[in-house]
Amino acid sequence: MTHHVYQDFKVKPLFEDQFHERHQFELNHEGDSYQGIFHNEEIHWLHPQPKHQLEEDDLQDLESKVYDLMTNHINQDFQVKPLFEDQQ
């Protein structure tokens, strides 16, 4: 599980290296712990749902930060292999 400095943010892959790969994340925001799944650049919240506990502006801010953290995390894990690795 990858740890990020921001809000105890943790990420772990689900179905790693498969077509249906997703990333599960967990974060602590203002003392509340939230979990979700990030797939196809969308956030799918698990229980508890932050929309039940946060004002609309705060929820949008939180989702924006989660989106940025997840896309950065995924891009860091992406490794490019040379097309002609064995040729010189």
PDB file of N, CA, C and O in Angstrom:
ATOM      1  N   MET A   1       0.857  -1.177   0.000  1.00  0.00           N
ATOM      2  CA  MET A   1       0.000   0.000   0.000  1.00  0.00           C
ATOM      3  C   MET A   1       0.898   1.232   0.000  1.00  0.00           C
ATOM      4  O   MET A   1       1.854   1.309   0.771  1.00  0.00           O
ATOM      5  N   THR A   2       0.598   2.164  -0.836  1.00  0.00           N
ATOM      6  CA  THR A   2       1.372   3.386  -0.961  1.00  0.00           C
ATOM      7  C   THR A   2       0.832   4.436  -0.003  1.00  0.00           C
ATOM      8  O   THR A   2      -0.380   4.631   0.094  1.00  0.00           O
ATOM      9  N   HIS A   3       1.715   5.100   0.695  1.00  0.00           N
ATOM     10  CA  HIS A   3       1.306   6.144   1.627  1.00  0.00           C
ATOM     11  C   HIS A   3       1.667   7.511   1.051  1.00  0.00           C
ATOM     12  O   HIS A   3       2.753   7.698   0.504  1.00  0.00           O
ATOM     13  N   HIS A   4       0.760   8.446   1.177  1.00  0.00           N
ATOM     14  CA  HIS A   4       0.998   9.814   0.736  1.00  0.00           C
ATOM     15  C   HIS A   4       0.961  10.720   1.957  1.00  0.00           C
ATOM     16  O   HIS A   4       0.266  10.430   2.931  1.00  0.00           O
ATOM     17  N   VAL A   5       1.693  11.791   1.905  1.00  0.00           N
ATOM     18  CA  VAL A   5       1.761  12.717   3.027  1.00  0.00           C
ATOM     19  C   VAL A   5       0.396  13.343   3.304  1.00  0.00           C
ATOM     20  O   VAL A   5       0.044  13.558   4.464  1.00  0.00           O
ATOM     21  N   TYR A   6      -0.368  13.636   2.270  1.00  0.00           N
ATOM     22  CA  TYR A   6      -1.626  14.359   2.413  1.00  0.00           C
ATOM     23  C   TYR A   6      -2.694  13.515   3.089  1.00  0.00           C
ATOM     24  O   TYR A   6      -3.114  12.494   2.545  1.00  0.00           O
ATOM     25  N   GLN A   7      -3.128  13.923   4.246  1.00  0.00           N
ATOM     26  CA  GLN A   7      -4.288  13.373   4.942  1.00  0.00           C
ATOM     27  C   GLN A   7      -4.239  11.855   5.100  1.00  0.00           C
ATOM     28  O   GLN A   7      -5.262  11.196   4.916  1.00  0.00           O
ATOM     29  N   ASP A   8      -3.097  11.287   5.431  1.00  0.00           N
ATOM     30  CA  ASP A   8      -2.995   9.840   5.599  1.00  0.00           C
ATOM     31  C   ASP A   8      -3.588   9.100   4.406  1.00  0.00           C
ATOM     32  O   ASP A   8      -4.362   8.159   4.582  1.00  0.00           O
ATOM     33  N   PHE A   9      -3.238   9.511   3.219  1.00  0.00           N
ATOM     34  CA  PHE A   9      -3.779   8.938   1.984  1.00  0.00           C
ATOM     35  C   PHE A   9      -3.067   7.631   1.671  1.00  0.00           C
ATOM     36  O   PHE A   9      -1.840   7.602   1.580  1.00  0.00           O
ATOM     37  N   LYS A  10      -3.824   6.543   1.502  1.00  0.00           N
ATOM     38  CA  LYS A  10      -3.263   5.227   1.211  1.00  0.00           C
ATOM     39  C   LYS A  10      -3.934   4.678  -0.040  1.00  0.00           C
ATOM     40  O   LYS A  10      -5.135   4.855  -0.243  1.00  0.00           O
ATOM     41  N   VAL A  11      -3.147   4.010  -0.875  1.00  0.00           N
ATOM     42  CA  VAL A  11      -3.662   3.448  -2.115  1.00  0.00           C
ATOM     43  C   VAL A  11      -3.162   2.020  -2.247  1.00  0.00           C
ATOM     44  O   VAL A  11      -2.008   1.724  -1.936  1.00  0.00           O
ATOM     45  N   LYS A  12      -4.045   1.131  -2.715  1.00  0.00           N
ATOM     46  CA  LYS A  12      -3.610  -0.216  -3.061  1.00  0.00           C
ATOM     47  C   LYS A  12      -4.347  -0.651  -4.319  1.00  0.00           C
ATOM     48  O   LYS A  12      -5.530  -0.356  -4.487  1.00  0.00           O
ATOM     49  N   PRO A  13      -3.642  -1.356  -5.206  1.00  0.00           N
ATOM     50  CA  PRO A  13      -4.275  -1.798  -6.451  1.00  0.00           C
ATOM     51  C   PRO A  13      -5.198  -2.982  -6.196  1.00  0.00           C
ATOM     52  O   PRO A  13      -4.930  -3.820  -5.335  1.00  0.00           O
ATOM     53  N   LEU A  14      -6.280  -3.040  -6.949  1.00  0.00           N
ATOM     54  CA  LEU A  14      -7.182  -4.184  -6.963  1.00  0.00           C
ATOM     55  C   LEU A  14      -7.114  -4.775  -8.366  1.00  0.00           C
ATOM     56  O   LEU A  14      -7.110  -4.029  -9.345  1.00  0.00           O
ATOM     57  N   PHE A  15      -7.062  -6.073  -8.483  1.00  0.00           N
ATOM     58  CA  PHE A  15      -6.975  -6.745  -9.782  1.00  0.00           C
ATOM     59  C   PHE A  15      -5.740  -6.262 -10.543  1.00  0.00           C
ATOM     60  O   PHE A  15      -5.816  -5.965 -11.735  1.00  0.00           O
ATOM     61  N   GLU A  16      -4.621  -6.188  -9.859  1.00  0.00           N
ATOM     62  CA  GLU A  16      -3.395  -5.624 -10.420  1.00  0.00           C
ATOM     63  C   GLU A  16      -2.985  -6.328 -11.706  1.00  0.00           C
ATOM     64  O   GLU A  16      -3.054  -7.553 -11.802  1.00  0.00           O
ATOM     65  N   ASP A  17      -2.555  -5.539 -12.702  1.00  0.00           N
ATOM     66  CA  ASP A  17      -2.086  -5.999 -14.000  1.00  0.00           C
ATOM     67  C   ASP A  17      -3.161  -6.754 -14.785  1.00  0.00           C
ATOM     68  O   ASP A  17      -2.838  -7.574 -15.644  1.00  0.00           O
ATOM     69  N   GLN A  18      -4.412  -6.487 -14.502  1.00  0.00           N
ATOM     70  CA  GLN A  18      -5.513  -7.095 -15.242  1.00  0.00           C
ATOM     71  C   GLN A  18      -6.317  -5.998 -15.919  1.00  0.00           C
ATOM     72  O   GLN A  18      -6.202  -4.821 -15.578  1.00  0.00           O
ATOM     73  N   PHE A  19      -7.122  -6.401 -16.874  1.00  0.00           N
ATOM     74  CA  PHE A  19      -7.949  -5.455 -17.613  1.00  0.00           C
ATOM     75  C   PHE A  19      -8.854  -4.653 -16.689  1.00  0.00           C
ATOM     76  O   PHE A  19      -9.126  -3.482 -16.955  1.00  0.00           O
ATOM     77  N   HIS A  20      -9.318  -5.261 -15.620  1.00  0.00           N
ATOM     78  CA  HIS A  20     -10.264  -4.623 -14.693  1.00  0.00           C
ATOM     79  C   HIS A  20      -9.559  -3.955 -13.516  1.00  0.00           C
ATOM     80  O   HIS A  20     -10.158  -3.789 -12.453  1.00  0.00           O
ATOM     81  N   GLU A  21      -8.297  -3.570 -13.691  1.00  0.00           N
ATOM     82  CA  GLU A  21      -7.535  -2.987 -12.587  1.00  0.00           C
ATOM     83  C   GLU A  21      -8.211  -1.726 -12.052  1.00  0.00           C
ATOM     84  O   GLU A  21      -8.671  -0.871 -12.808  1.00  0.00           O
ATOM     85  N   ARG A  22      -8.253  -1.644 -10.745  1.00  0.00           N
ATOM     86  CA  ARG A  22      -8.796  -0.494 -10.047  1.00  0.00           C
ATOM     87  C   ARG A  22      -7.857  -0.190  -8.882  1.00  0.00           C
ATOM     88  O   ARG A  22      -6.993  -0.996  -8.538  1.00  0.00           O
ATOM     89  N   HIS A  23      -8.042   0.984  -8.282  1.00  0.00           N
ATOM     90  CA  HIS A  23      -7.248   1.344  -7.115  1.00  0.00           C
ATOM     91  C   HIS A  23      -8.186   1.701  -5.974  1.00  0.00           C
ATOM     92  O   HIS A  23      -9.077   2.540  -6.112  1.00  0.00           O
ATOM     93  N   GLN A  24      -7.965   1.050  -4.853  1.00  0.00           N
ATOM     94  CA  GLN A  24      -8.733   1.383  -3.654  1.00  0.00           C
ATOM     95  C   GLN A  24      -7.921   2.390  -2.850  1.00  0.00           C
ATOM     96  O   GLN A  24      -6.705   2.258  -2.711  1.00  0.00           O
ATOM     97  N   PHE A  25      -8.611   3.396  -2.324  1.00  0.00           N
ATOM     98  CA  PHE A  25      -7.907   4.402  -1.533  1.00  0.00           C
ATOM     99  C   PHE A  25      -8.621   4.586  -0.197  1.00  0.00           C
ATOM    100  O   PHE A  25      -9.800   4.272  -0.029  1.00  0.00           O
ATOM    101  N   GLU A  26      -7.848   5.105   0.729  1.00  0.00           N
ATOM    102  CA  GLU A  26      -8.369   5.420   2.056  1.00  0.00           C
ATOM    103  C   GLU A  26      -7.724   6.726   2.479  1.00  0.00           C
ATOM    104  O   GLU A  26      -6.532   6.934   2.257  1.00  0.00           O
ATOM    105  N   LEU A  27      -8.507   7.609   3.089  1.00  0.00           N
ATOM    106  CA  LEU A  27      -7.939   8.851   3.576  1.00  0.00           C
ATOM    107  C   LEU A  27      -8.670   9.321   4.822  1.00  0.00           C
ATOM    108  O   LEU A  27      -9.822   8.965   5.071  1.00  0.00           O
ATOM    109  N   ASN A  28      -7.970  10.121   5.582  1.00  0.00           N
ATOM    110  CA  ASN A  28      -8.531  10.720   6.777  1.00  0.00           C
ATOM    111  C   ASN A  28      -8.693  12.204   6.494  1.00  0.00           C
ATOM    112  O   ASN A  28      -7.725  12.902   6.192  1.00  0.00           O
ATOM    113  N   HIS A  29      -9.933  12.677   6.595  1.00  0.00           N
ATOM    114  CA  HIS A  29     -10.226  14.085   6.325  1.00  0.00           C
ATOM    115  C   HIS A  29     -10.963  14.659   7.518  1.00  0.00           C
ATOM    116  O   HIS A  29     -12.091  14.268   7.818  1.00  0.00           O
ATOM    117  N   GLU A  30     -10.313  15.588   8.190  1.00  0.00           N
ATOM    118  CA  GLU A  30     -10.893  16.257   9.360  1.00  0.00           C
ATOM    119  C   GLU A  30     -11.405  15.258  10.398  1.00  0.00           C
ATOM    120  O   GLU A  30     -12.480  15.427  10.973  1.00  0.00           O
ATOM    121  N   GLY A  31     -10.601  14.210  10.621  1.00  0.00           N
ATOM    122  CA  GLY A  31     -10.924  13.233  11.650  1.00  0.00           C
ATOM    123  C   GLY A  31     -11.852  12.112  11.204  1.00  0.00           C
ATOM    124  O   GLY A  31     -12.105  11.185  11.974  1.00  0.00           O
ATOM    125  N   ASP A  32     -12.366  12.176   9.977  1.00  0.00           N
ATOM    126  CA  ASP A  32     -13.231  11.127   9.455  1.00  0.00           C
ATOM    127  C   ASP A  32     -12.471  10.303   8.431  1.00  0.00           C
ATOM    128  O   ASP A  32     -11.752  10.848   7.594  1.00  0.00           O
ATOM    129  N   SER A  33     -12.632   8.986   8.499  1.00  0.00           N
ATOM    130  CA  SER A  33     -11.972   8.090   7.568  1.00  0.00           C
ATOM    131  C   SER A  33     -12.931   7.741   6.435  1.00  0.00           C
ATOM    132  O   SER A  33     -14.074   7.352   6.677  1.00  0.00           O
ATOM    133  N   TYR A  34     -12.456   7.885   5.185  1.00  0.00           N
ATOM    134  CA  TYR A  34     -13.253   7.581   4.000  1.00  0.00           C
ATOM    135  C   TYR A  34     -12.495   6.595   3.128  1.00  0.00           C
ATOM    136  O   TYR A  34     -11.265   6.609   3.079  1.00  0.00           O
ATOM    137  N   GLN A  35     -13.235   5.747   2.445  1.00  0.00           N
ATOM    138  CA  GLN A  35     -12.659   4.798   1.505  1.00  0.00           C
ATOM    139  C   GLN A  35     -13.398   4.895   0.189  1.00  0.00           C
ATOM    140  O   GLN A  35     -14.572   5.261   0.136  1.00  0.00           O
ATOM    141  N   GLY A  36     -12.686   4.558  -0.867  1.00  0.00           N
ATOM    142  CA  GLY A  36     -13.315   4.563  -2.178  1.00  0.00           C
ATOM    143  C   GLY A  36     -12.498   3.779  -3.169  1.00  0.00           C
ATOM    144  O   GLY A  36     -11.417   3.274  -2.865  1.00  0.00           O
ATOM    145  N   ILE A  37     -13.042   3.690  -4.366  1.00  0.00           N
ATOM    146  CA  ILE A  37     -12.372   3.023  -5.474  1.00  0.00           C
ATOM    147  C   ILE A  37     -12.272   4.028  -6.615  1.00  0.00           C
ATOM    148  O   ILE A  37     -13.229   4.733  -6.932  1.00  0.00           O
ATOM    149  N   PHE A  38     -11.099   4.075  -7.218  1.00  0.00           N
ATOM    150  CA  PHE A  38     -10.850   4.966  -8.344  1.00  0.00           C
ATOM    151  C   PHE A  38     -10.724   4.099  -9.587  1.00  0.00           C
ATOM    152  O   PHE A  38      -9.847   3.239  -9.670  1.00  0.00           O
ATOM    153  N   HIS A  39     -11.615   4.334 -10.560  1.00  0.00           N
ATOM    154  CA  HIS A  39     -11.610   3.543 -11.783  1.00  0.00           C
ATOM    155  C   HIS A  39     -12.107   4.405 -12.929  1.00  0.00           C
ATOM    156  O   HIS A  39     -13.101   5.118 -12.795  1.00  0.00           O
ATOM    157  N   ASN A  40     -11.409   4.337 -14.061  1.00  0.00           N
ATOM    158  CA  ASN A  40     -11.756   5.146 -15.235  1.00  0.00           C
ATOM    159  C   ASN A  40     -11.869   6.626 -14.886  1.00  0.00           C
ATOM    160  O   ASN A  40     -12.764   7.325 -15.360  1.00  0.00           O
ATOM    161  N   GLU A  41     -10.947   7.088 -14.050  1.00  0.00           N
ATOM    162  CA  GLU A  41     -10.873   8.484 -13.617  1.00  0.00           C
ATOM    163  C   GLU A  41     -12.127   8.947 -12.875  1.00  0.00           C
ATOM    164  O   GLU A  41     -12.463  10.131 -12.893  1.00  0.00           O
ATOM    165  N   GLU A  42     -12.813   8.011 -12.224  1.00  0.00           N
ATOM    166  CA  GLU A  42     -13.982   8.342 -11.422  1.00  0.00           C
ATOM    167  C   GLU A  42     -13.791   7.839 -10.005  1.00  0.00           C
ATOM    168  O   GLU A  42     -13.162   6.806  -9.774  1.00  0.00           O
ATOM    169  N   ILE A  43     -14.341   8.582  -9.064  1.00  0.00           N
ATOM    170  CA  ILE A  43     -14.290   8.221  -7.656  1.00  0.00           C
ATOM    171  C   ILE A  43     -15.615   7.567  -7.285  1.00  0.00           C
ATOM    172  O   ILE A  43     -16.686   8.128  -7.517  1.00  0.00           O
ATOM    173  N   HIS A  44     -15.529   6.376  -6.707  1.00  0.00           N
ATOM    174  CA  HIS A  44     -16.710   5.661  -6.224  1.00  0.00           C
ATOM    175  C   HIS A  44     -16.509   5.480  -4.713  1.00  0.00           C
ATOM    176  O   HIS A  44     -15.696   4.668  -4.274  1.00  0.00           O
ATOM    177  N   TRP A  45     -17.260   6.246  -3.941  1.00  0.00           N
ATOM    178  CA  TRP A  45     -17.104   6.222  -2.493  1.00  0.00           C
ATOM    179  C   TRP A  45     -17.725   4.966  -1.897  1.00  0.00           C
ATOM    180  O   TRP A  45     -18.784   4.508  -2.328  1.00  0.00           O
ATOM    181  N   LEU A  46     -17.043   4.424  -0.900  1.00  0.00           N
ATOM    182  CA  LEU A  46     -17.584   3.337  -0.096  1.00  0.00           C
ATOM    183  C   LEU A  46     -18.173   3.947   1.159  1.00  0.00           C
ATOM    184  O   LEU A  46     -18.290   5.170   1.247  1.00  0.00           O
ATOM    185  N   HIS A  47     -18.545   3.136   2.124  1.00  0.00           N
ATOM    186  CA  HIS A  47     -19.153   3.641   3.360  1.00  0.00           C
ATOM    187  C   HIS A  47     -18.056   4.135   4.291  1.00  0.00           C
ATOM    188  O   HIS A  47     -17.045   3.447   4.437  1.00  0.00           O
ATOM    189  N   PRO A  48     -18.202   5.283   4.924  1.00  0.00           N
ATOM    190  CA  PRO A  48     -19.311   6.225   4.843  1.00  0.00           C
ATOM    191  C   PRO A  48     -19.176   7.144   3.627  1.00  0.00           C
ATOM    192  O   PRO A  48     -18.071   7.397   3.148  1.00  0.00           O
ATOM    193  N   GLN A  49     -20.264   7.616   3.159  1.00  0.00           N
ATOM    194  CA  GLN A  49     -20.301   8.521   2.012  1.00  0.00           C
ATOM    195  C   GLN A  49     -20.024   9.948   2.496  1.00  0.00           C
ATOM    196  O   GLN A  49     -20.759  10.450   3.347  1.00  0.00           O
ATOM    197  N   PRO A  50     -18.988  10.615   1.980  1.00  0.00           N
ATOM    198  CA  PRO A  50     -18.706  11.974   2.435  1.00  0.00           C
ATOM    199  C   PRO A  50     -19.810  12.964   2.071  1.00  0.00           C
ATOM    200  O   PRO A  50     -19.932  14.013   2.705  1.00  0.00           O
ATOM    201  N   LYS A  51     -20.614  12.642   1.059  1.00  0.00           N
ATOM    202  CA  LYS A  51     -21.690  13.568   0.679  1.00  0.00           C
ATOM    203  C   LYS A  51     -22.741  13.698   1.783  1.00  0.00           C
ATOM    204  O   LYS A  51     -23.507  14.662   1.798  1.00  0.00           O
ATOM    205  N   HIS A  52     -22.782  12.734   2.705  1.00  0.00           N
ATOM    206  CA  HIS A  52     -23.720  12.802   3.822  1.00  0.00           C
ATOM    207  C   HIS A  52     -23.159  13.614   4.988  1.00  0.00           C
ATOM    208  O   HIS A  52     -23.896  13.987   5.900  1.00  0.00           O
ATOM    209  N   GLN A  53     -21.844  13.888   4.957  1.00  0.00           N
ATOM    210  CA  GLN A  53     -21.205  14.551   6.088  1.00  0.00           C
ATOM    211  C   GLN A  53     -20.594  15.904   5.744  1.00  0.00           C
ATOM    212  O   GLN A  53     -20.268  16.678   6.645  1.00  0.00           O
ATOM    213  N   LEU A  54     -20.435  16.201   4.463  1.00  0.00           N
ATOM    214  CA  LEU A  54     -19.767  17.440   4.065  1.00  0.00           C
ATOM    215  C   LEU A  54     -20.707  18.339   3.273  1.00  0.00           C
ATOM    216  O   LEU A  54     -21.635  17.867   2.617  1.00  0.00           O
ATOM    217  N   GLU A  55     -20.454  19.626   3.346  1.00  0.00           N
ATOM    218  CA  GLU A  55     -21.177  20.588   2.507  1.00  0.00           C
ATOM    219  C   GLU A  55     -20.732  20.379   1.058  1.00  0.00           C
ATOM    220  O   GLU A  55     -19.654  19.834   0.818  1.00  0.00           O
ATOM    221  N   GLU A  56     -21.533  20.799   0.111  1.00  0.00           N
ATOM    222  CA  GLU A  56     -21.260  20.576  -1.318  1.00  0.00           C
ATOM    223  C   GLU A  56     -19.889  21.130  -1.732  1.00  0.00           C
ATOM    224  O   GLU A  56     -19.147  20.449  -2.440  1.00  0.00           O
ATOM    225  N   ASP A  57     -19.540  22.340  -1.307  1.00  0.00           N
ATOM    226  CA  ASP A  57     -18.241  22.928  -1.660  1.00  0.00           C
ATOM    227  C   ASP A  57     -17.091  22.116  -1.077  1.00  0.00           C
ATOM    228  O   ASP A  57     -16.078  21.902  -1.743  1.00  0.00           O
ATOM    229  N   ASP A  58     -17.245  21.663   0.171  1.00  0.00           N
ATOM    230  CA  ASP A  58     -16.204  20.857   0.810  1.00  0.00           C
ATOM    231  C   ASP A  58     -16.058  19.506   0.119  1.00  0.00           C
ATOM    232  O   ASP A  58     -14.946  19.003  -0.041  1.00  0.00           O
ATOM    233  N   LEU A  59     -17.179  18.922  -0.289  1.00  0.00           N
ATOM    234  CA  LEU A  59     -17.139  17.647  -1.001  1.00  0.00           C
ATOM    235  C   LEU A  59     -16.431  17.801  -2.343  1.00  0.00           C
ATOM    236  O   LEU A  59     -15.611  16.959  -2.708  1.00  0.00           O
ATOM    237  N   GLN A  60     -16.737  18.856  -3.076  1.00  0.00           N
ATOM    238  CA  GLN A  60     -16.078  19.086  -4.364  1.00  0.00           C
ATOM    239  C   GLN A  60     -14.579  19.297  -4.191  1.00  0.00           C
ATOM    240  O   GLN A  60     -13.785  18.819  -5.001  1.00  0.00           O
ATOM    241  N   ASP A  61     -14.189  20.016  -3.134  1.00  0.00           N
ATOM    242  CA  ASP A  61     -12.778  20.239  -2.846  1.00  0.00           C
ATOM    243  C   ASP A  61     -12.085  18.911  -2.522  1.00  0.00           C
ATOM    244  O   ASP A  61     -10.991  18.636  -3.016  1.00  0.00           O
ATOM    245  N   LEU A  62     -12.728  18.097  -1.693  1.00  0.00           N
ATOM    246  CA  LEU A  62     -12.165  16.801  -1.323  1.00  0.00           C
ATOM    247  C   LEU A  62     -12.025  15.909  -2.551  1.00  0.00           C
ATOM    248  O   LEU A  62     -10.982  15.284  -2.743  1.00  0.00           O
ATOM    249  N   GLU A  63     -13.054  15.844  -3.377  1.00  0.00           N
ATOM    250  CA  GLU A  63     -12.988  15.001  -4.570  1.00  0.00           C
ATOM    251  C   GLU A  63     -11.935  15.496  -5.548  1.00  0.00           C
ATOM    252  O   GLU A  63     -11.280  14.684  -6.202  1.00  0.00           O
ATOM    253  N   SER A  64     -11.759  16.782  -5.663  1.00  0.00           N
ATOM    254  CA  SER A  64     -10.726  17.331  -6.520  1.00  0.00           C
ATOM    255  C   SER A  64      -9.336  16.917  -6.036  1.00  0.00           C
ATOM    256  O   SER A  64      -8.479  16.550  -6.840  1.00  0.00           O
ATOM    257  N   LYS A  65      -9.117  16.976  -4.731  1.00  0.00           N
ATOM    258  CA  LYS A  65      -7.825  16.589  -4.167  1.00  0.00           C
ATOM    259  C   LYS A  65      -7.583  15.092  -4.333  1.00  0.00           C
ATOM    260  O   LYS A  65      -6.471  14.676  -4.661  1.00  0.00           O
ATOM    261  N   VAL A  66      -8.624  14.274  -4.107  1.00  0.00           N
ATOM    262  CA  VAL A  66      -8.493  12.827  -4.292  1.00  0.00           C
ATOM    263  C   VAL A  66      -8.179  12.521  -5.752  1.00  0.00           C
ATOM    264  O   VAL A  66      -7.311  11.698  -6.043  1.00  0.00           O
ATOM    265  N   TYR A  67      -8.874  13.173  -6.661  1.00  0.00           N
ATOM    266  CA  TYR A  67      -8.636  12.964  -8.088  1.00  0.00           C
ATOM    267  C   TYR A  67      -7.178  13.286  -8.441  1.00  0.00           C
ATOM    268  O   TYR A  67      -6.525  12.511  -9.140  1.00  0.00           O
ATOM    269  N   ASP A  68      -6.671  14.415  -7.964  1.00  0.00           N
ATOM    270  CA  ASP A  68      -5.280  14.801  -8.232  1.00  0.00           C
ATOM    271  C   ASP A  68      -4.301  13.789  -7.648  1.00  0.00           C
ATOM    272  O   ASP A  68      -3.337  13.401  -8.310  1.00  0.00           O
ATOM    273  N   LEU A  69      -4.543  13.363  -6.418  1.00  0.00           N
ATOM    274  CA  LEU A  69      -3.653  12.385  -5.785  1.00  0.00           C
ATOM    275  C   LEU A  69      -3.674  11.054  -6.528  1.00  0.00           C
ATOM    276  O   LEU A  69      -2.629  10.432  -6.721  1.00  0.00           O
ATOM    277  N   MET A  70      -4.856  10.618  -6.943  1.00  0.00           N
ATOM    278  CA  MET A  70      -4.957   9.337  -7.636  1.00  0.00           C
ATOM    279  C   MET A  70      -4.303   9.390  -9.012  1.00  0.00           C
ATOM    280  O   MET A  70      -3.576   8.468  -9.381  1.00  0.00           O
ATOM    281  N   THR A  71      -4.546  10.443  -9.769  1.00  0.00           N
ATOM    282  CA  THR A  71      -3.932  10.515 -11.095  1.00  0.00           C
ATOM    283  C   THR A  71      -2.413  10.623 -10.982  1.00  0.00           C
ATOM    284  O   THR A  71      -1.696  10.045 -11.798  1.00  0.00           O
ATOM    285  N   ASN A  72      -1.913  11.349  -9.992  1.00  0.00           N
ATOM    286  CA  ASN A  72      -0.462  11.414  -9.767  1.00  0.00           C
ATOM    287  C   ASN A  72       0.086  10.051  -9.378  1.00  0.00           C
ATOM    288  O   ASN A  72       1.148   9.647  -9.851  1.00  0.00           O
ATOM    289  N   HIS A  73      -0.632   9.343  -8.519  1.00  0.00           N
ATOM    290  CA  HIS A  73      -0.203   8.012  -8.076  1.00  0.00           C
ATOM    291  C   HIS A  73      -0.138   7.044  -9.259  1.00  0.00           C
ATOM    292  O   HIS A  73       0.836   6.307  -9.411  1.00  0.00           O
ATOM    293  N   ILE A  74      -1.167   7.051 -10.084  1.00  0.00           N
ATOM    294  CA  ILE A  74      -1.221   6.142 -11.227  1.00  0.00           C
ATOM    295  C   ILE A  74      -0.131   6.488 -12.232  1.00  0.00           C
ATOM    296  O   ILE A  74       0.506   5.591 -12.784  1.00  0.00           O
ATOM    297  N   ASN A  75       0.088   7.765 -12.474  1.00  0.00           N
ATOM    298  CA  ASN A  75       1.123   8.180 -13.419  1.00  0.00           C
ATOM    299  C   ASN A  75       2.517   7.831 -12.926  1.00  0.00           C
ATOM    300  O   ASN A  75       3.395   7.540 -13.738  1.00  0.00           O
ATOM    301  N   GLN A  76       2.745   7.852 -11.621  1.00  0.00           N
ATOM    302  CA  GLN A  76       4.047   7.474 -11.068  1.00  0.00           C
ATOM    303  C   GLN A  76       4.306   5.985 -11.255  1.00  0.00           C
ATOM    304  O   GLN A  76       5.443   5.563 -11.467  1.00  0.00           O
ATOM    305  N   ASP A  77       3.233   5.189 -11.175  1.00  0.00           N
ATOM    306  CA  ASP A  77       3.378   3.740 -11.310  1.00  0.00           C
ATOM    307  C   ASP A  77       3.519   3.294 -12.761  1.00  0.00           C
ATOM    308  O   ASP A  77       3.920   2.161 -13.027  1.00  0.00           O
ATOM    309  N   PHE A  78       3.193   4.173 -13.695  1.00  0.00           N
ATOM    310  CA  PHE A  78       3.234   3.831 -15.105  1.00  0.00           C
ATOM    311  C   PHE A  78       4.680   3.841 -15.580  1.00  0.00           C
ATOM    312  O   PHE A  78       5.382   4.846 -15.462  1.00  0.00           O
ATOM    313  N   GLN A  79       5.104   2.722 -16.111  1.00  0.00           N
ATOM    314  CA  GLN A  79       6.477   2.628 -16.604  1.00  0.00           C
ATOM    315  C   GLN A  79       6.439   2.354 -18.099  1.00  0.00           C
ATOM    316  O   GLN A  79       5.719   1.471 -18.564  1.00  0.00           O
ATOM    317  N   VAL A  80       7.211   3.110 -18.832  1.00  0.00           N
ATOM    318  CA  VAL A  80       7.265   2.948 -20.280  1.00  0.00           C
ATOM    319  C   VAL A  80       8.427   2.031 -20.621  1.00  0.00           C
ATOM    320  O   VAL A  80       9.550   2.230 -20.157  1.00  0.00           O
ATOM    321  N   LYS A  81       8.140   1.010 -21.452  1.00  0.00           N
ATOM    322  CA  LYS A  81       9.185   0.106 -21.906  1.00  0.00           C
ATOM    323  C   LYS A  81       9.536   0.484 -23.342  1.00  0.00           C
ATOM    324  O   LYS A  81       8.654   0.820 -24.132  1.00  0.00           O
ATOM    325  N   PRO A  82      10.802   0.431 -23.673  1.00  0.00           N
ATOM    326  CA  PRO A  82      11.202   0.720 -25.050  1.00  0.00           C
ATOM    327  C   PRO A  82      10.586  -0.284 -26.018  1.00  0.00           C
ATOM    328  O   PRO A  82      10.430  -1.460 -25.687  1.00  0.00           O
ATOM    329  N   LEU A  83      10.236   0.184 -27.212  1.00  0.00           N
ATOM    330  CA  LEU A  83       9.652  -0.707 -28.218  1.00  0.00           C
ATOM    331  C   LEU A  83      10.649  -1.760 -28.695  1.00  0.00           C
ATOM    332  O   LEU A  83      10.296  -2.925 -28.881  1.00  0.00           O
ATOM    333  N   PHE A  84      11.876  -1.346 -28.888  1.00  0.00           N
ATOM    334  CA  PHE A  84      12.894  -2.246 -29.435  1.00  0.00           C
ATOM    335  C   PHE A  84      13.987  -2.478 -28.411  1.00  0.00           C
ATOM    336  O   PHE A  84      15.164  -2.214 -28.656  1.00  0.00           O
ATOM    337  N   GLU A  85      13.572  -2.975 -27.266  1.00  0.00           N
ATOM    338  CA  GLU A  85      14.475  -3.149 -26.130  1.00  0.00           C
ATOM    339  C   GLU A  85      15.680  -4.019 -26.454  1.00  0.00           C
ATOM    340  O   GLU A  85      16.787  -3.734 -25.998  1.00  0.00           O
ATOM    341  N   ASP A  86      15.478  -5.082 -27.238  1.00  0.00           N
ATOM    342  CA  ASP A  86      16.547  -6.049 -27.521  1.00  0.00           C
ATOM    343  C   ASP A  86      17.412  -5.647 -28.701  1.00  0.00           C
ATOM    344  O   ASP A  86      18.410  -6.312 -28.977  1.00  0.00           O
ATOM    345  N   GLN A  87      17.066  -4.588 -29.401  1.00  0.00           N
ATOM    346  CA  GLN A  87      17.832  -4.170 -30.572  1.00  0.00           C
ATOM    347  C   GLN A  87      18.690  -2.959 -30.265  1.00  0.00           C
ATOM    348  O   GLN A  87      18.326  -2.123 -29.438  1.00  0.00           O
ATOM    349  N   GLN A  88      19.793  -2.870 -30.911  1.00  0.00           N
ATOM    350  CA  GLN A  88      20.654  -1.721 -30.688  1.00  0.00           C
ATOM    351  C   GLN A  88      20.935  -0.984 -31.952  1.00  0.00           C
ATOM    352  O   GLN A  88      21.651   0.017 -31.936  1.00  0.00           O
TER     353      GLN A  88
END
